[in-house]
Amino acid sequence: MPWELDYALLSFTQLKKSKYYINNKDNIYIDVTLNLSDYLINWKDTSIPKSFFIDKFKNLQPLLKDYICNFKIYDGDQLYGCLNTSYESTEEHIDYYMILNPDMYFSETLLFYMIESSKHINNEYFVITPQIPKLWDKSWDPISNSNYSNIKHKDWNNLDVYDIRNYQNMQQESEIKLKLLNTHKWAGWCDLYNKKMWNEFYSNDWEGYGAHDHYTMLLSQYVKNKGVDFQQYVLQNQMVCEYEIGPLINNNLSNHYKKQIIMNDIPNQRDQFDKKMIQYLDKGIETLEQKGILPKTKIIEDENK
C-alpha cells in the first residue's frame, strides 16, 4: 500500500545486502506491486497525489537491480490486494515462493539459509518458517525463539527490533538449523513454500486481502491428518519481526501518510474473507480430491434409522 513505501525502503535495503550471501546459481525473482486502487482509496479527496507515490516507488527500484524483478503499479478501480499478487506471481519456472510484508525486519542472511535449507527437504509439500521473538498469545510459541521464552505475551510489543537483530547476529552458523514442527503455525512473514504446496494449496479466485495464512494452515493440517506428505519446518535462530516494535512503535513510518489518505467506505476485506473461510476450505478440499491428492469421501446413509 502507498503508506508502506518507507518500509519498502528498509526491505529493499535488506534484500540488497542479502544478495552478497546467495549462491550465484540460484535465480531470485521478485514481484513488487504498489497498490493505488481507486476502489480502496478516495484519491479525489486525498491531499497527496498518486504521482508522489509512483515517483517514490520508482526511485526505490535500483536497490533491487541485482535480482530479476517485476515492478507493477495497480491504479485501476477494482478491489486489489496481496491475494491478487500471489496468484499473479504463480509461474511454471518458479520452484519456491516467499511472501514478504514490507514492514517486516529480516536478516540479510535469511534468504540464503531459507534457500539452502529447502534443498535438503524431501517432503512432497512443505513450508519453512523463520522464528519470531514473541507475539501476543501462546499459539505463536511453537515458532518463537527460546531466547524470548521468559517474555510475557502481553509485553511482546515492548521488544526492540534492533536488539533482536543484535542477538541474531551473535548466533553461530552451527546454531542455525531446521526443526520439524508437529503443529502448523505461520503468518506469511517470509515463509518459504515449495512449488507443489503453493500450486495445490492456494486458491486462484481470491481478491483483495484476507487471512490466506490461516486458510493454508487449516487446509495443510487437514491433508496431513489424511496421510498427505506435508511438513512444516522452523528455521531456528533466524528471526523476523515487525519494524514497529522498538523505536518506531509510537511514530511508525506509515502514520504520516495514512493521516492524509482518505479511504473509501467499503466492506472490511478480512471480515469478508473470514466469513467465507468454511466455504473456501470446502472448495479447497474438493479440488484436492478431484486432483487425486486426497481420497474422495463417500457418505452412506443408514437406511435403518
Phi, psi and chi 1 to 4 in degrees:
 res  aa     phi    psi   chi1   chi2   chi3   chi4
   1 MET       -  158.0  -62.4  -58.0  -67.5      -
   2 PRO   -59.7  -33.6   16.1  -30.1      -      -
   3 TRP   -74.0   -3.8   53.7   79.9      -      -
   4 GLU   -99.7    8.5  -64.9  178.1  -59.5      -
   5 LEU   -64.5  -34.0  -83.4  171.4      -      -
   6 ASP   -67.8  -34.8  -73.1  -22.3      -      -
   7 TYR   -68.5  -35.0  -74.7  117.5      -      -
   8 ALA   -60.1  -36.0      -      -      -      -
   9 LEU   -59.3  -43.8  170.3   59.5      -      -
  10 LEU   -64.4  -42.8  -63.8  175.8      -      -
  11 SER   -65.2  -44.2  -66.2      -      -      -
  12 PHE   -62.1  -37.0  -73.7   13.3      -      -
  13 THR   -64.5  -42.8  -59.3      -      -      -
  14 GLN   -64.9  -38.0  -72.3  -54.9  102.2      -
  15 LEU   -67.2  -36.5  -73.5  169.3      -      -
  16 LYS   -60.8  -45.5  172.6   63.9  177.6  175.1
  17 LYS   -69.2  -30.4  -68.8 -173.7  -75.9 -173.5
  18 SER   -64.1  -30.1  -60.8      -      -      -
  19 LYS   -59.1  -29.3 -174.5   63.6  178.0  178.2
  20 TYR   -71.6  -12.7  -64.2  102.2      -      -
  21 TYR  -103.2  -14.6  -64.2   87.9      -      -
  22 ILE   -84.6  139.9  -64.3  170.9      -      -
  23 ASN   -61.2  131.9 -169.4  -41.7      -      -
  24 ASN   -63.1  -17.9  -70.0  -29.3      -      -
  25 LYS   -80.0  -12.7  -64.7 -179.8  179.7  179.2
  26 ASP   -93.2  121.1  -65.5  -39.9      -      -
  27 ASN   -91.4  125.8  -66.8  -40.3      -      -
  28 ILE  -109.7  123.1  -48.8  -63.2      -      -
  29 TYR  -109.1  132.1  -62.6   81.0      -      -
  30 ILE  -123.7  124.0  -59.2  179.5      -      -
  31 ASP  -105.0  125.6  -76.9    2.6      -      -
  32 VAL  -128.0  127.4 -171.6      -      -      -
  33 THR  -122.0  128.9  -58.6      -      -      -
  34 LEU   -94.9  117.6  172.8   61.5      -      -
  35 ASN   -95.7  107.4 -172.4    1.6      -      -
  36 LEU  -116.4   34.3  -57.1  177.0      -      -
  37 SER   -54.3  127.7  169.4      -      -      -
  38 ASP   -67.5  -21.8  -68.9  -32.3      -      -
  39 TYR   -69.1  -36.3  175.5   82.7      -      -
  40 LEU   -86.2  -38.6  -59.5  173.6      -      -
  41 ILE  -117.8  134.7  -60.1  173.2      -      -
  42 ASN   -85.9   88.6  178.0   -4.9      -      -
  43 TRP   -71.4  -24.0  -71.7  104.7      -      -
  44 LYS   -62.7  -38.7 -179.5  179.8  178.2 -178.4
  45 ASP  -100.2    0.4  -64.9  -29.5      -      -
  46 THR   -84.1  132.6  -67.4      -      -      -
  47 SER   -73.8  -22.2   59.6      -      -      -
  48 ILE   -98.8  125.9  -52.3  175.3      -      -
  49 PRO   -75.0  158.8   28.7  -35.1      -      -
  50 LYS   -55.5  -37.6  -77.8 -175.0 -178.5 -178.9
  51 SER   -59.1  -31.6   58.4      -      -      -
  52 PHE   -61.6  -47.7  169.4   84.4      -      -
  53 PHE   -71.1  -35.5  -64.1  107.4      -      -
  54 ILE   -63.7  -45.7  -68.0  172.2      -      -
  55 ASP   -64.1  -42.3  -70.3  -16.7      -      -
  56 LYS   -65.2  -40.4 -172.7  163.6 -171.9  173.5
  57 PHE   -60.3  -44.8 -178.9   56.9      -      -
  58 LYS   -66.4  -33.2  -69.4  179.9  177.7  178.4
  59 ASN   -68.7  -23.6  -72.2  -22.1      -      -
  60 LEU   -82.3  -20.7  -61.4 -179.4      -      -
  61 GLN   -61.8  -33.1  -66.3  175.7   14.5      -
  62 PRO   -59.1  -20.8  -27.3   36.7      -      -
  63 LEU   -64.0  -21.4  -75.7  168.9      -      -
  64 LEU  -107.5   21.3  -60.5 -175.9      -      -
  65 LYS   -65.2  -18.0   66.1 -179.0 -179.7   62.7
  66 ASP   -78.8   -7.4  -63.4  -38.4      -      -
  67 TYR  -112.1  169.2  -62.0   93.6      -      -
  68 ILE   -91.0  107.9  -55.0  166.0      -      -
  69 CYS  -117.8  147.0  -66.9      -      -      -
  70 ASN  -122.3  106.0  176.1   29.6      -      -
  71 PHE   -97.9  126.2  -64.3  103.9      -      -
  72 LYS  -128.6  141.4  177.7  178.3  178.5 -180.0
  73 ILE  -118.4  118.8  -61.6  171.8      -      -
  74 TYR  -101.3  117.6 -179.8   81.6      -      -
  75 ASP  -132.2   32.0   62.8  -11.2      -      -
  76 GLY   -82.1 -169.8      -      -      -      -
  77 ASP  -110.5   21.3   58.8    1.4      -      -
  78 GLN  -108.2  163.4  -57.5  -62.8  -47.3      -
  79 LEU   -63.2  131.1  173.8   61.6      -      -
  80 TYR  -149.5  142.8 -166.1   89.1      -      -
  81 GLY  -169.4 -163.3      -      -      -      -
  82 CYS   -64.3  -27.7   64.1      -      -      -
  83 LEU   -67.5  -34.1  -60.7  176.7      -      -
  84 ASN   -66.8  -44.9  -60.0   82.9      -      -
  85 THR   -67.7  -33.5   56.6      -      -      -
  86 SER   -61.8  -43.1  -65.3      -      -      -
  87 TYR   -68.2  -43.2  173.8   58.8      -      -
  88 GLU   -67.0  -23.6  -67.5  168.9    1.0      -
  89 SER   -86.4   -3.5  -63.6      -      -      -
  90 THR   -76.5  114.7  -57.5      -      -      -
  91 GLU  -136.1  150.7  -62.0  179.5   85.9      -
  92 GLU   -62.7  -34.3 -174.3   59.2   33.6      -
  93 HIS   -83.1    0.1   62.6  -81.2      -      -
  94 ILE   -92.2  133.1  -57.1  -62.0      -      -
  95 ASP   -96.4  -31.7  -63.3  -46.6      -      -
  96 TYR  -140.3  151.3  -54.0   97.6      -      -
  97 TYR  -127.1  144.2  -68.8   86.8      -      -
  98 MET  -131.8  141.6  -67.9 -179.3   67.3      -
  99 ILE  -106.7  126.8  -63.5  175.2      -      -
 100 LEU  -123.1  114.9  173.2   60.5      -      -
 101 ASN   -79.1  136.6  -70.5   -2.5      -      -
 102 PRO   -65.2  -20.9   19.1  -30.0      -      -
 103 ASP   -94.4   15.7   61.4  -12.1      -      -
 104 MET  -101.2  130.4  -62.3  -60.0  -62.2      -
 105 TYR   -79.1  138.0  162.3   76.5      -      -
 106 PHE  -144.0  148.9   58.4   95.6      -      -
 107 SER   -71.5  154.5  134.0      -      -      -
 108 GLU   -69.2  -11.2   50.9  -96.1   38.6      -
 109 THR   -97.3   -8.2   60.2      -      -      -
 110 LEU   -59.4  -47.8  175.1   64.9      -      -
 111 LEU   -59.5  -41.6 -165.2   52.9      -      -
 112 PHE   -60.6  -50.1  164.8   77.6      -      -
 113 TYR   -67.5  -35.6  -75.8  117.6      -      -
 114 MET   -64.2  -45.6  -65.4  -72.8  -94.7      -
 115 ILE   -66.0  -47.3  -66.8  170.7      -      -
 116 GLU   -64.6  -38.3  -67.5  -56.9  -48.5      -
 117 SER   -63.7  -39.3  -62.5      -      -      -
 118 SER   -61.9  -26.9   68.6      -      -      -
 119 LYS   -72.5  -11.3  -62.2  174.0 -177.4  178.3
 120 HIS  -109.6   10.7  -60.4  -79.7      -      -
 121 ILE  -107.5  132.3  -61.4  176.7      -      -
 122 ASN  -110.3    0.6  -63.6  -42.1      -      -
 123 ASN   -62.8  147.7  -61.1   93.0      -      -
 124 GLU   -64.9  -39.3 -172.6  170.9    9.5      -
 125 TYR  -129.4  132.2  -54.9   94.5      -      -
 126 PHE  -157.1  161.3   66.4   84.4      -      -
 127 VAL  -135.6  138.9   56.9      -      -      -
 128 ILE  -109.9  130.0  -55.5  174.7      -      -
 129 THR  -120.7  127.4  -56.5      -      -      -
 130 PRO   -70.5  163.2   24.3  -30.5      -      -
 131 GLN   -80.4  164.8  -71.5 -169.8  -55.4      -
 132 ILE  -122.3  162.6   56.6  171.8      -      -
 133 PRO   -74.7  -60.0   21.2  -29.4      -      -
 134 LYS  -165.0  145.7 -161.1   75.6  170.5 -173.7
 135 LEU  -133.3 -172.6  -78.0 -178.2      -      -
 136 TRP   -74.8  -13.1   46.8   83.4      -      -
 137 ASP  -148.4  170.2   62.5   51.2      -      -
 138 LYS   -70.1  -12.6   63.8 -179.2 -178.3 -179.2
 139 SER   -63.4  -21.2   70.8      -      -      -
 140 TRP   -88.1   -9.9  -64.9   96.1      -      -
 141 ASP   -57.6  -34.3  -70.5   -7.1      -      -
 142 PRO   -59.2  -23.0  -26.8   36.4      -      -
 143 ILE  -113.0   12.4   62.2  172.5      -      -
 144 SER   -85.8  144.3  -66.4      -      -      -
 145 ASN   -73.6  137.7 -174.4  -80.7      -      -
 146 SER   -62.5  -21.4   59.6      -      -      -
 147 ASN   -63.1  -18.7 -173.7   58.0      -      -
 148 TYR  -112.2   19.9  -61.6   90.2      -      -
 149 SER   -66.0  -25.7   59.2      -      -      -
 150 ASN   -86.9   -6.3  -66.9  -31.8      -      -
 151 ILE   -76.1  132.0  -56.9  -65.6      -      -
 152 LYS   -72.6  146.7  -65.5 -179.3  179.0  179.3
 153 HIS   -58.3  -38.3  -68.1  106.7      -      -
 154 LYS   -68.0  -15.2   64.9 -178.3  179.9   65.6
 155 ASP  -101.4   13.9  -65.1  -32.6      -      -
 156 TRP   -57.4  -38.0   70.7  -86.9      -      -
 157 ASN   -88.1   10.8   60.3  -14.9      -      -
 158 ASN   -93.9   -2.6  -68.0  -30.0      -      -
 159 LEU   -73.2  167.3  -63.0  169.5      -      -
 160 ASP  -120.2  122.5 -170.2  -38.1      -      -
 161 VAL   -55.7  -31.8   59.7      -      -      -
 162 TYR   -80.4  -27.3  -67.4   98.8      -      -
 163 ASP   -65.5  -40.0  -70.7  -19.8      -      -
 164 ILE   -63.9  -42.6  -65.4  164.0      -      -
 165 ARG   -61.2  -43.3  171.7 -176.9  169.2   81.6
 166 ASN   -63.6  -44.0 -178.1   59.3      -      -
 167 TYR   -61.3  -44.1  166.2   77.0      -      -
 168 GLN   -64.8  -38.9 -177.0  165.8  -86.1      -
 169 ASN   -65.9  -20.1  -73.1  -14.2      -      -
 170 MET   -86.8   -8.0  -67.8 -170.7  -63.6      -
 171 GLN   -72.8  140.9  -60.8  -54.4  -64.0      -
 172 GLN   -78.8  151.0  -61.8  -63.1  -43.3      -
 173 GLU   -57.7  -34.9 -174.3  174.0  -16.3      -
 174 SER   -66.5  -18.0   59.6      -      -      -
 175 GLU   -89.1   -3.1  -64.3  175.2  -47.9      -
 176 ILE   -96.3  110.4  -61.3  171.6      -      -
 177 LYS  -152.6  164.6   55.6 -173.6  177.3 -179.2
 178 LEU   -84.1  139.9  -74.5  176.8      -      -
 179 LYS  -123.4  127.2  176.4 -175.1  176.1 -178.9
 180 LEU   -71.1  133.5 -174.4  147.8      -      -
 181 LEU  -112.7  127.5 -161.9   65.4      -      -
 182 ASN   -81.5  -26.9  -69.4  -37.7      -      -
 183 THR   -99.4  178.6 -173.9      -      -      -
 184 HIS  -121.1  123.2  -65.5  175.3      -      -
 185 LYS  -155.7  118.7 -172.9   65.5  176.4 -178.7
 186 TRP  -159.1  173.0   63.1   82.9      -      -
 187 ALA  -138.1   13.8      -      -      -      -
 188 GLY    73.4   23.6      -      -      -      -
 189 TRP  -104.4   86.2  -64.7  -24.1      -      -
 190 CYS    68.6   19.4  -55.2      -      -      -
 191 ASP   -70.2  150.1  -52.8  -59.4      -      -
 192 LEU  -112.4  126.6 -177.7  145.3      -      -
 193 TYR  -113.4  135.7  -50.1   86.5      -      -
 194 ASN   -75.8  163.3   74.9  -41.4      -      -
 195 LYS   -55.0  -45.6 -176.9 -170.8 -168.8   76.6
 196 LYS   -66.4  -38.7  -68.7 -163.8   71.6  173.2
 197 MET   -64.8  -46.1 -179.2 -174.8  174.8      -
 198 TRP   -60.2  -45.6 -177.0  -88.7      -      -
 199 ASN   -70.3  -35.8  -73.0  -15.4      -      -
 200 GLU   -93.5  -29.9  -53.9  -65.0   -7.4      -
 201 PHE   -99.6  -11.2  -70.3   13.9      -      -
 202 TYR   -98.0  138.4  -90.6   77.1      -      -
 203 SER   -75.3  159.1  173.3      -      -      -
 204 ASN  -116.8   11.6   61.8    9.4      -      -
 205 ASP  -122.7   20.3   60.3   -3.7      -      -
 206 TRP   -84.5  153.7  -64.9  -24.6      -      -
 207 GLU  -136.1  153.2  -69.4 -176.7  -34.2      -
 208 GLY    74.3 -129.3      -      -      -      -
 209 TYR  -130.4  142.0  171.1   80.5      -      -
 210 GLY  -172.6  175.5      -      -      -      -
 211 ALA   -81.3   65.4      -      -      -      -
 212 HIS   -63.7  -29.5   59.4   85.6      -      -
 213 ASP   -65.3  -43.6   55.9  -41.6      -      -
 214 HIS   -64.4  -41.6 -171.3 -153.6      -      -
 215 TYR   -58.9  -50.3  166.8   86.0      -      -
 216 THR   -69.1  -30.5   49.8      -      -      -
 217 MET   -64.3  -45.6  -79.8 -170.7  -71.5      -
 218 LEU   -64.8  -43.3  -67.1  173.7      -      -
 219 LEU   -68.1  -42.0 -176.2   60.1      -      -
 220 SER   -66.8  -36.6   61.1      -      -      -
 221 GLN   -65.5  -39.2 -172.4   66.8   62.2      -
 222 TYR   -62.5  -48.4  178.5   87.3      -      -
 223 VAL   -69.1  -33.2  -58.6      -      -      -
 224 LYS   -65.4  -39.8 -174.9  171.9 -176.5  177.7
 225 ASN   -64.5  -22.7  -68.6  -17.8      -      -
 226 LYS   -91.1    5.6  -66.2  -65.8 -176.8  179.4
 227 GLY    95.9    5.2      -      -      -      -
 228 VAL   -73.6  142.3  174.4      -      -      -
 229 ASP   -78.4   76.5 -176.4   22.3      -      -
 230 PHE  -116.0  142.2  172.3   86.1      -      -
 231 GLN  -149.7  138.0 -176.5   59.4   54.9      -
 232 GLN  -101.0  140.8 -179.8 -178.9   -0.1      -
 233 TYR  -123.9  147.3  -64.6   86.8      -      -
 234 VAL  -108.8  131.0  175.0      -      -      -
 235 LEU   -89.5  102.2 -173.3   61.6      -      -
 236 GLN   -71.1  141.4  -66.1 -176.6  -62.4      -
 237 ASN    66.0   21.2  -68.5  -43.8      -      -
 238 GLN  -123.9  106.3  -77.1  -72.9  -69.7      -
 239 MET  -107.6  150.8  -75.1 -178.8  -75.9      -
 240 VAL  -124.6  150.0  -61.4      -      -      -
 241 CYS  -161.8  165.2   59.6      -      -      -
 242 GLU   -76.5  139.6  -66.0  177.3  -50.8      -
 243 TYR   -63.0  -19.6  -85.7  109.2      -      -
 244 GLU   -76.1   -7.1  -68.1  176.3    9.1      -
 245 ILE   -90.9  139.8   64.5  172.1      -      -
 246 GLY   105.0 -143.2      -      -      -      -
 247 PRO   -65.0  -19.6   20.2  -31.6      -      -
 248 LEU   -97.4    9.0  -62.6  176.0      -      -
 249 ILE   -63.0  -37.9 -170.7  168.6      -      -
 250 ASN   -95.9  -27.6  -66.5  -41.5      -      -
 251 ASN  -128.2   68.2  -63.8  -70.3      -      -
 252 ASN   -73.4  171.8   66.8   58.2      -      -
 253 LEU   -76.5   -2.2  -62.4 -179.5      -      -
 254 SER  -107.2  -18.0   58.7      -      -      -
 255 ASN   -60.6  -41.1  -77.7  -13.3      -      -
 256 HIS   -67.6  -25.2   58.8  -72.7      -      -
 257 TYR   -80.0  -44.6  -66.6  129.6      -      -
 258 LYS   -59.4  -33.7  -76.8 -174.3  174.0 -179.8
 259 LYS   -65.5  -22.3  -70.2  176.2 -177.9  178.6
 260 GLN  -105.5   -4.5  -59.1  179.3   69.4      -
 261 ILE  -100.9  127.8  -67.4  176.7      -      -
 262 ILE   -97.9  117.9  -51.9  -60.6      -      -
 263 MET   -87.3  147.2  -56.2  -60.5  -65.9      -
 264 ASN   -74.8  153.8  -71.7  -39.1      -      -
 265 ASP   -83.8   92.8 -174.7   13.5      -      -
 266 ILE  -128.1  161.6   59.3  173.3      -      -
 267 PRO   -60.1  145.1  -22.5   33.1      -      -
 268 ASN   -64.0  121.6 -177.0  -75.5      -      -
 269 GLN   -65.9  -41.2  -64.4  176.5   65.8      -
 270 ARG   -65.0  -42.1 -173.4  179.7 -177.7  107.0
 271 ASP   -60.3  -41.2  -71.6  -13.7      -      -
 272 GLN   -63.2  -40.3  -64.6  -63.7  -53.2      -
 273 PHE   -66.0  -46.4 -169.9   97.7      -      -
 274 ASP   -62.5  -35.3  -72.0  -13.5      -      -
 275 LYS   -65.1  -25.7  -72.2  176.7 -178.4  177.1
 276 LYS  -100.9    8.7  -64.0 -179.4  178.7  180.0
 277 MET   -57.0  -48.1 -177.2   66.8   74.7      -
 278 ILE   -62.2  -40.6  -59.7  -59.7      -      -
 279 GLN   -62.0  -43.9  176.4 -176.2  -27.9      -
 280 TYR   -63.4  -42.6  -71.7  146.7      -      -
 281 LEU   -64.7  -43.0  -75.9  170.1      -      -
 282 ASP   -59.3  -41.8  -73.5  -17.2      -      -
 283 LYS   -68.6  -39.5 -177.7  176.8  179.0 -178.7
 284 GLY   -62.8  -42.4      -      -      -      -
 285 ILE   -65.1  -43.3  -68.4  169.0      -      -
 286 GLU   -61.3  -41.5 -178.9 -177.9   -3.1      -
 287 THR   -62.9  -42.3  -59.9      -      -      -
 288 LEU   -67.3  -31.4  -65.9  179.2      -      -
 289 GLU   -68.5  -41.8  -70.7  176.6  -15.8      -
 290 GLN   -64.7  -32.6  -68.6  172.6  -11.1      -
 291 LYS   -82.5   -6.2  -67.9 -179.0  176.9 -179.4
 292 GLY    83.3    7.0      -      -      -      -
 293 ILE   -75.6  -36.7  -63.3  170.4      -      -
 294 LEU  -113.5  143.7  -78.3  172.8      -      -
 295 PRO   -68.8  142.8   24.9  -33.7      -      -
 296 LYS   -71.2  143.5  -67.5 -173.5  177.2 -179.5
 297 THR   -96.8  130.0  -56.7      -      -      -
 298 LYS  -115.0  125.5 -176.2  176.2 -177.2 -179.8
 299 ILE  -104.0  124.0  -59.9  175.7      -      -
 300 ILE  -111.8  123.1  -58.0  174.6      -      -
 301 GLU   -77.9  139.4 -102.2 -169.6   69.4      -
 302 ASP   -83.6  112.1 -173.5  -11.9      -      -
 303 GLU   -73.4  -12.5  -65.3  179.2   -5.5      -
 304 ASN   -85.1   -5.9  -63.6  -40.4      -      -
 305 LYS   -68.4      -  -76.1 -174.6  176.9  179.7
